[in-house]
Amino acid sequence: MTNLIIETSKYLMILLMTCYTYFNFRFFSFRDLWKKRAICAKQNQAMFLMHLLAYLIIYLKTGELRVLVFYAAQVIFFLAYIYLYRLLYRNVSRLLVNNACMLLCVGLIMLTRISLNRAIRQFVIIAASAVITWLVPWMIAHVWQLSKAAWLYAALGVSLLGAVCLIGTTTFGAQLSLQIHGLSFQPSEFVKISFVFFAAAMFYRSTRFPTVAVTTAVAAVHVLILVLSKDLGSALLFFVTYVFMLFVATSNWIYLLSGLGCGGLAASAAYLLFPHVQKRVSAWADPWADIDRNGYQIAQSLFAIGTGGWFGLGLYQGMPYKIPVVEKDFIFAAISEELGGIFALCVILICIGCFLQFMMVAGSLRASFFKLIAFGLGTVYIMQVFLTIGGVIKFIPSTGVTLPFVSYGGSSIFSTFLLFNTIQGLYILKRNEEDENEENGFQ
């Protein structure tokens, strides 16, 4: 009977996820506010039903009472997050809130299936991060000195990255994290946000060559420190973000082409200088040649994706634990194996939907500082999604970057909340201005 429920529910979960994704893009076709809200309400229904089905299966397979308590805690959190956000901020983007909750929901389902204890720890971090970052939209609207602190952002970023380079903890050949009183965090996750603010503040001041040269030099220091720390995934993320922000700020094709050319040369140099990069590239090029060592992770990832097919094996029917570090940068493979290719494709489309809304917010803003922040954070987000999923499916070499809101990791969760709530703050600021203009025009 349990196997029948599992087999049936996996199709229902795919159907609900497909409906949610359809509503995600259908939302953009409406201009009427009430129709948009109705679409968001349907998204909430699909998400909560899928969430219920997943935890029903997990409980049937484990028989642990903790699973039910954990499920109830999540439901309370998601309801509180959705409705309190609306209460705190009248003009909140409900679609962005829904997408954040759906991605968190998918991540918690897979983490619970892999390790309940890790899922609980992740949930505690999620709840704390959500509460703390609720202040971010208010700060965006009320702290007007944000554009004047360019060198503060630069000093903060370089100091944190420098500390990691000097005394950081090494993980998989790269220095990634700092430990303070037993707590470990990854500074690059937060510096990527301060880095965007720095570049936006500098280009807001001027886009003349002297300013561009100084900004590029400081950006290069960020990237160089990451390279010295052997955190090449983050270095690539910072580099691409800066090149595109520079192009958007200046509309100068020479800067864009020169930046991409320098990036290609830097990637070649990194391959020649760092043995662990050579191992990752060789594992990407032919994982079967060294399947017992360097190619093991990507080979297991491809096996998982291929075994899952379009409809997946169902929760607890696969073997995601065979993939090393599956809960972090390879969680997409676990999703593909047990929930199916269609479900995994929907996750990608939801991420693309978030990116599209980031770009729409950027396009609607008049102030170049805020516009550049929205564009820069959108670039950071979509590049992180691309690097994670691209590595999992063997489209590009693995970079060790996590999937935002889905992968396990406290620093990644907190920084993604900061990113999303910064965009929310910009969206709310724009909507509030529109409402004020309508009221003044009516008067």
C-alpha positions as CSV (number, residue, x, y, z in Angstrom):
1,M,0.0,0.0,0.0
2,T,2.8,2.4,0.9
3,N,4.5,1.7,-2.5
4,L,1.3,2.5,-4.3
5,I,0.9,5.8,-2.4
6,I,4.5,6.7,-3.2
7,E,4.1,5.8,-6.9
8,T,0.8,7.8,-7.2
9,S,2.0,10.8,-5.2
10,K,5.1,11.3,-7.3
11,Y,2.9,12.0,-10.4
12,L,0.7,14.3,-8.3
13,M,3.8,16.2,-7.1
14,I,5.0,16.7,-10.6
15,L,1.6,17.9,-11.7
16,L,1.4,20.4,-8.8
17,M,4.9,21.6,-9.5
18,T,4.1,22.0,-13.2
19,C,0.9,24.0,-12.3
20,Y,3.0,26.2,-10.0
21,T,5.5,26.9,-12.7
22,Y,2.8,27.6,-15.2
23,F,1.3,30.2,-12.8
24,N,4.7,31.7,-12.3
25,F,4.9,32.7,-16.0
26,R,1.1,33.3,-16.4
27,F,1.5,36.0,-13.8
28,F,3.4,38.2,-16.2
29,S,0.6,38.2,-18.7
30,F,-1.8,40.0,-16.4
31,R,-1.9,43.7,-15.7
32,D,-4.9,43.7,-13.3
33,L,-3.7,43.5,-9.7
34,W,-6.5,41.3,-8.5
35,K,-5.9,38.7,-11.2
36,K,-2.2,38.7,-10.2
37,R,-3.2,38.1,-6.6
38,A,-5.5,35.3,-7.7
39,I,-2.6,33.6,-9.6
40,C,-0.4,33.9,-6.5
41,A,-3.1,32.3,-4.3
42,K,-3.2,29.4,-6.7
43,Q,0.6,29.1,-6.4
44,N,0.3,28.9,-2.7
45,Q,-2.3,26.1,-2.9
46,A,-0.1,24.1,-5.3
47,M,2.9,24.5,-3.1
48,F,1.2,23.5,0.2
49,L,-0.4,20.5,-1.4
50,M,2.9,19.3,-2.9
51,H,4.6,19.9,0.5
52,L,1.9,17.8,2.2
53,L,2.3,14.9,-0.2
54,A,6.1,14.9,0.2
55,Y,6.1,14.8,3.9
56,L,3.3,12.2,3.9
57,I,5.7,9.9,1.9
58,I,8.6,10.7,4.2
59,Y,6.6,9.8,7.3
60,L,5.3,6.6,5.7
61,K,8.9,5.6,4.9
62,T,10.5,6.6,8.2
63,G,7.7,6.3,10.7
64,E,9.3,9.0,12.7
65,L,7.0,11.4,14.7
66,R,9.7,14.1,14.4
67,V,8.9,14.3,10.7
68,L,5.3,15.3,11.4
69,V,6.4,17.9,14.0
70,F,9.0,19.2,11.5
71,Y,6.3,19.4,8.7
72,A,3.9,21.3,11.0
73,A,6.7,23.8,11.9
74,Q,7.4,24.4,8.2
75,V,3.7,25.0,7.4
76,I,3.6,27.6,10.2
77,F,6.7,29.3,9.0
78,F,5.6,29.5,5.4
79,L,2.2,30.8,6.3
80,A,3.7,33.4,8.6
81,Y,6.3,34.4,6.1
82,I,3.8,34.9,3.3
83,Y,1.2,36.8,5.3
84,L,3.4,38.8,7.6
85,Y,5.4,40.1,4.6
86,R,2.2,41.4,3.1
87,L,1.3,42.9,6.5
88,L,4.6,44.6,6.9
89,Y,4.9,45.9,3.3
90,R,1.8,46.8,1.4
91,N,3.4,46.7,-2.0
92,V,5.4,43.5,-1.7
93,S,6.0,41.3,-4.7
94,R,3.9,38.3,-3.9
95,L,5.4,36.4,-6.8
96,L,8.9,36.8,-5.4
97,V,7.8,35.7,-1.9
98,N,6.1,32.7,-3.4
99,N,9.1,31.6,-5.5
100,A,11.4,32.0,-2.5
101,C,9.1,29.8,-0.4
102,M,8.8,27.2,-3.2
103,L,12.5,26.9,-3.6
104,L,13.0,26.6,0.2
105,C,10.2,24.0,0.2
106,V,11.9,21.9,-2.4
107,G,15.2,22.2,-0.6
108,L,13.8,21.1,2.7
109,I,12.0,18.1,1.2
110,M,15.2,16.8,-0.3
111,L,17.3,17.6,2.8
112,T,14.7,15.8,5.0
113,R,14.9,12.8,2.7
114,I,18.8,12.8,2.8
115,S,19.3,13.8,6.5
116,L,16.5,14.9,8.9
117,N,19.0,16.4,11.3
118,R,20.6,18.5,8.6
119,A,17.2,19.6,7.4
120,I,16.2,20.7,10.9
121,R,19.5,22.7,11.2
122,Q,18.8,24.3,7.8
123,F,15.2,25.2,8.9
124,V,16.5,27.0,12.0
125,I,18.8,29.0,9.9
126,I,16.0,29.7,7.4
127,A,13.7,31.0,10.1
128,A,16.4,33.2,11.7
129,S,17.5,34.6,8.3
130,A,13.9,35.4,7.3
131,V,13.3,37.4,10.5
132,I,16.5,39.3,10.3
133,T,16.3,40.2,6.6
134,W,12.7,41.5,6.9
135,L,14.4,44.8,7.8
136,V,16.2,45.0,4.4
137,P,13.3,46.5,2.4
138,W,12.8,49.1,5.1
139,M,16.5,50.0,5.0
140,I,16.4,50.3,1.2
141,A,13.6,52.9,1.5
142,H,14.9,54.9,4.4
143,V,18.7,54.8,4.4
144,W,19.5,57.3,1.7
145,Q,23.3,57.2,2.3
146,L,23.7,53.7,0.6
147,S,25.1,55.2,-2.5
148,K,27.8,57.2,-0.6
149,A,29.5,54.2,1.1
150,A,31.3,52.8,-1.9
151,W,34.7,52.5,-0.2
152,L,33.1,51.1,2.9
153,Y,31.7,48.2,0.8
154,A,35.1,47.7,-0.8
155,A,37.0,47.7,2.5
156,L,34.5,45.3,4.0
157,G,34.7,42.9,1.0
158,V,38.5,42.9,0.7
159,S,39.0,42.5,4.5
160,L,36.7,39.5,4.7
161,L,38.1,37.8,1.7
162,G,41.6,38.6,2.8
163,A,40.9,37.0,6.2
164,V,39.7,33.9,4.5
165,C,42.8,33.8,2.4
166,L,45.1,34.1,5.4
167,I,43.4,32.1,8.1
168,G,40.4,30.4,6.4
169,T,39.5,26.8,6.7
170,T,40.3,24.6,3.6
171,T,37.5,22.5,2.1
172,F,38.1,20.4,-1.1
173,G,41.3,22.2,-1.9
174,A,39.9,25.8,-1.5
175,Q,39.9,28.2,1.5
176,L,36.2,29.0,1.9
177,S,35.2,29.7,5.4
178,L,36.1,31.4,8.7
179,Q,35.4,29.9,12.2
180,I,34.5,32.2,15.1
181,H,33.7,30.5,18.4
182,G,32.9,27.3,16.8
183,L,30.6,28.8,14.2
184,S,31.6,28.5,10.5
185,F,30.5,30.9,7.8
186,Q,31.6,31.6,4.2
187,P,32.3,35.3,3.7
188,S,32.3,35.2,-0.1
189,E,28.5,34.6,0.1
190,F,28.0,38.0,1.7
191,V,30.8,39.8,-0.1
192,K,29.1,39.2,-3.4
193,I,26.4,41.5,-2.2
194,S,28.7,44.2,-0.9
195,F,30.7,43.9,-4.2
196,V,27.5,44.7,-6.2
197,F,26.8,47.7,-4.0
198,F,30.4,48.9,-4.4
199,A,30.3,48.7,-8.2
200,A,26.9,50.3,-8.3
201,A,28.0,53.2,-6.0
202,M,31.1,53.9,-8.1
203,F,29.3,53.8,-11.4
204,Y,26.6,56.0,-9.9
205,R,29.2,58.7,-9.3
206,S,30.7,58.5,-12.7
207,T,31.3,56.3,-15.7
208,R,34.3,58.2,-17.0
209,F,37.5,56.3,-17.6
210,P,39.4,57.3,-14.4
211,T,36.5,56.0,-12.2
212,V,36.1,52.9,-14.3
213,A,39.9,52.2,-14.0
214,V,39.8,52.6,-10.2
215,T,36.7,50.5,-9.8
216,T,38.1,47.8,-12.1
217,A,41.3,47.7,-10.0
218,V,39.4,47.2,-6.7
219,A,37.2,44.6,-8.4
220,A,40.3,42.8,-9.6
221,V,41.6,42.8,-6.0
222,H,38.4,41.0,-4.9
223,V,38.8,38.4,-7.7
224,L,42.6,38.0,-7.1
225,I,42.1,37.2,-3.4
226,L,39.5,34.6,-4.3
227,V,41.9,33.1,-6.8
228,L,44.7,33.0,-4.2
229,S,42.2,31.2,-1.9
230,K,41.5,28.8,-4.7
231,D,37.8,29.6,-4.6
232,L,37.6,29.8,-8.3
233,G,33.8,29.3,-8.5
234,S,33.3,32.6,-6.5
235,A,36.0,34.3,-8.5
236,L,34.2,33.5,-11.7
237,L,30.9,34.7,-10.2
238,F,32.4,38.0,-9.2
239,F,34.2,38.5,-12.5
240,V,31.2,37.9,-14.7
241,T,29.0,40.1,-12.5
242,Y,31.4,43.0,-12.7
243,V,31.9,42.8,-16.4
244,F,28.2,42.9,-17.1
245,M,27.6,45.7,-14.6
246,L,30.3,47.7,-16.3
247,F,28.7,47.1,-19.7
248,V,25.3,48.2,-18.4
249,A,26.6,51.3,-16.7
250,T,28.7,52.4,-19.7
251,S,27.1,50.8,-22.8
252,N,30.7,50.4,-24.0
253,W,31.2,47.2,-26.1
254,I,34.9,47.5,-25.8
255,Y,34.8,47.0,-22.1
256,L,32.5,44.0,-22.5
257,L,34.6,42.3,-25.1
258,S,37.9,43.1,-23.4
259,G,36.5,41.8,-20.1
260,L,35.4,38.5,-21.7
261,G,38.8,38.2,-23.4
262,C,40.7,38.7,-20.1
263,G,38.4,36.2,-18.5
264,G,39.3,33.6,-21.0
265,L,43.0,34.2,-20.5
266,A,42.5,34.1,-16.7
267,A,40.6,30.8,-16.9
268,S,43.5,29.3,-19.0
269,A,46.0,30.5,-16.4
270,A,44.0,29.0,-13.6
271,Y,44.0,25.7,-15.3
272,L,47.8,25.7,-15.7
273,L,48.4,27.0,-12.1
274,F,46.0,24.9,-9.9
275,P,46.1,21.1,-9.9
276,H,42.6,20.8,-8.4
277,V,41.3,22.8,-11.4
278,Q,43.0,20.4,-13.7
279,K,41.4,17.5,-11.9
280,R,37.9,19.1,-12.2
281,V,38.4,19.8,-15.9
282,S,39.6,16.3,-16.6
283,A,36.7,14.8,-14.6
284,W,34.3,17.0,-16.6
285,A,35.9,16.1,-20.0
286,D,35.9,12.3,-19.3
287,P,34.5,11.2,-15.9
288,W,34.6,7.6,-17.0
289,A,38.3,7.6,-17.4
290,D,38.8,8.0,-13.6
291,I,35.4,7.0,-12.3
292,D,36.8,5.6,-9.0
293,R,38.4,8.9,-8.0
294,N,38.2,12.3,-9.7
295,G,35.3,11.4,-12.0
296,Y,33.2,9.7,-9.3
297,Q,31.1,12.6,-8.2
298,I,30.0,13.7,-11.7
299,A,29.6,10.1,-12.8
300,Q,27.2,9.4,-9.9
301,S,25.4,12.6,-10.7
302,L,24.8,11.6,-14.3
303,F,23.8,8.1,-13.2
304,A,21.2,9.6,-10.8
305,I,19.8,12.0,-13.5
306,G,19.6,9.2,-16.1
307,T,18.0,6.7,-13.6
308,G,15.4,9.2,-12.6
309,G,14.2,9.9,-16.1
310,W,11.4,12.3,-16.7
311,F,9.2,11.2,-13.8
312,G,11.7,10.2,-11.2
313,L,11.9,7.1,-9.0
314,G,9.9,8.6,-6.2
315,L,11.1,9.7,-2.7
316,Y,13.2,7.0,-1.0
317,Q,13.4,5.0,-4.1
318,G,16.7,6.3,-5.3
319,M,20.3,6.4,-3.9
320,P,21.3,10.1,-3.7
321,Y,23.7,9.3,-0.8
322,K,26.0,7.8,-3.4
323,I,26.8,11.3,-4.7
324,P,29.5,13.0,-2.5
325,V,28.3,16.3,-1.0
326,V,24.9,15.7,-2.5
327,E,23.2,18.1,-0.1
328,K,25.2,21.0,-1.3
329,D,26.3,21.7,-4.8
330,F,24.9,18.4,-6.2
331,I,21.4,18.6,-4.7
332,F,19.9,19.1,-8.2
333,A,21.0,15.6,-9.1
334,A,19.1,14.2,-6.1
335,I,16.0,16.1,-7.2
336,S,16.3,14.8,-10.7
337,E,16.7,11.2,-9.5
338,E,13.8,10.9,-7.1
339,L,11.4,13.7,-8.3
340,G,12.1,13.5,-12.0
341,G,13.4,15.5,-14.9
342,I,10.1,17.4,-15.3
343,F,10.2,18.4,-11.7
344,A,13.9,19.5,-12.0
345,L,13.1,21.4,-15.1
346,C,10.4,23.3,-13.2
347,V,12.9,24.2,-10.5
348,I,15.1,25.7,-13.3
349,L,12.1,27.6,-14.7
350,I,11.2,29.0,-11.3
351,C,14.8,30.3,-11.0
352,I,14.5,31.8,-14.4
353,G,11.2,33.4,-13.3
354,C,13.0,35.0,-10.3
355,F,15.7,36.3,-12.6
356,L,13.1,37.8,-15.0
357,Q,11.5,39.6,-12.2
358,F,14.8,41.0,-11.0
359,M,15.4,42.3,-14.5
360,M,12.0,43.8,-14.7
361,V,12.6,45.6,-11.4
362,A,15.9,46.9,-12.7
363,G,14.3,48.1,-15.9
364,S,11.5,50.0,-14.0
365,L,13.9,51.9,-11.7
366,R,14.9,55.5,-12.6
367,A,17.8,55.9,-10.2
368,S,20.9,54.4,-11.8
369,F,22.3,53.3,-8.4
370,F,19.3,51.2,-7.7
371,K,19.0,50.0,-11.3
372,L,22.6,48.7,-11.2
373,I,22.1,47.0,-7.8
374,A,19.0,45.1,-9.2
375,F,20.9,44.2,-12.3
376,G,24.0,43.2,-10.5
377,L,22.2,41.0,-7.9
378,G,20.2,39.4,-10.7
379,T,23.4,38.6,-12.5
380,V,24.8,37.1,-9.3
381,Y,21.7,35.0,-8.9
382,I,21.4,33.6,-12.4
383,M,25.1,32.9,-12.7
384,Q,25.0,31.0,-9.4
385,V,22.1,28.9,-10.7
386,F,23.9,28.3,-14.0
387,L,27.2,27.3,-12.4
388,T,25.5,24.9,-10.0
389,I,23.2,23.2,-12.5
390,G,25.7,23.3,-15.3
391,G,28.2,21.4,-13.1
392,V,25.7,18.8,-12.1
393,I,24.6,18.0,-15.6
394,K,28.2,18.1,-17.0
395,F,27.6,21.2,-19.1
396,I,30.6,22.9,-17.5
397,P,33.2,21.7,-14.9
398,S,32.0,21.7,-11.3
399,T,32.7,24.9,-9.5
400,G,31.4,24.1,-6.0
401,V,28.8,26.8,-6.0
402,T,25.5,26.1,-4.2
403,L,21.9,26.3,-5.6
404,P,20.3,29.4,-4.0
405,F,17.6,28.5,-1.4
406,V,17.8,24.8,-2.3
407,S,21.3,23.6,-1.2
408,Y,22.3,23.0,2.3
409,G,24.4,25.7,3.9
410,G,23.7,28.5,6.4
411,S,25.8,31.2,4.6
412,S,24.2,30.5,1.3
413,I,20.7,30.7,2.8
414,F,21.3,33.9,4.7
415,S,23.0,35.7,1.7
416,T,20.2,34.6,-0.6
417,F,17.6,36.1,1.8
418,L,19.6,39.3,1.7
419,L,19.7,39.2,-2.1
420,F,15.9,38.6,-2.5
421,N,14.9,41.1,0.1
422,T,17.1,43.8,-1.4
423,I,15.3,43.2,-4.7
424,Q,12.0,43.3,-2.7
425,G,13.0,46.6,-1.2
426,L,13.7,48.1,-4.6
427,Y,10.3,46.8,-5.9
428,I,8.5,48.1,-2.9
429,L,10.2,51.5,-3.3
430,K,9.1,51.7,-6.9
431,R,5.5,50.7,-6.1
432,N,5.3,53.2,-3.3
433,E,6.5,56.0,-5.6
434,E,3.9,55.0,-8.2
435,D,1.1,55.1,-5.5
436,E,2.2,58.5,-4.3
437,N,2.2,59.8,-7.9
438,E,-1.3,58.5,-8.5
439,E,-2.6,60.0,-5.3
440,N,-1.0,63.4,-6.1
441,G,-2.3,63.3,-9.6
442,F,-5.8,62.4,-8.3
443,Q,-5.7,65.3,-5.9
